[in-house]
């Protein structure tokens, strides 16, 4: 991968600052929701359980978003096309902000950012079986692989290490097409995950964020399909 440019470092700095401000600005709001969404009258409800949809989504989507930020910074150095570079910056900035919110909520709830023994995406089935307040996940085959290996093999839409290496070596139109195809897959997986939280999470602020992700990423999917068409390509699959 080429040495980071001044533009690259400036973009990283902007994203890190945005992430920090976003996390600080939203944890109080999430904490207020956690105190009123649990349905326990006459007092402040407990924070979501570690195995709940709320916590599981926060952990998984933080990992998912981190890869989108990584891919977006890679392509910004591999093409001079302003449309793709603008899209990449928007995705990196937005998803870094959202990642800051998700990790901030986990801190507020006193929950670990990595839960040993839990399967990525397990919260979607666990929450359905426990009325939205899923308990601790049991250990099982591959239970540790998801988060401890970056979650790439188990979370929907994530690029493989080989695909990331391919993107880092591509340039020009080839890099643009590969990025748009990889990010299309990534967004489709992200929409599935976010819709799961919109349906299953109990913290109002997190549910709203998840629904916003669904709406925004579906809009970007349409944009990426148009950008691929302009380049004589199409989404994979």
Beta strands, then each sheet from edge to edge (+ up, - down):
end
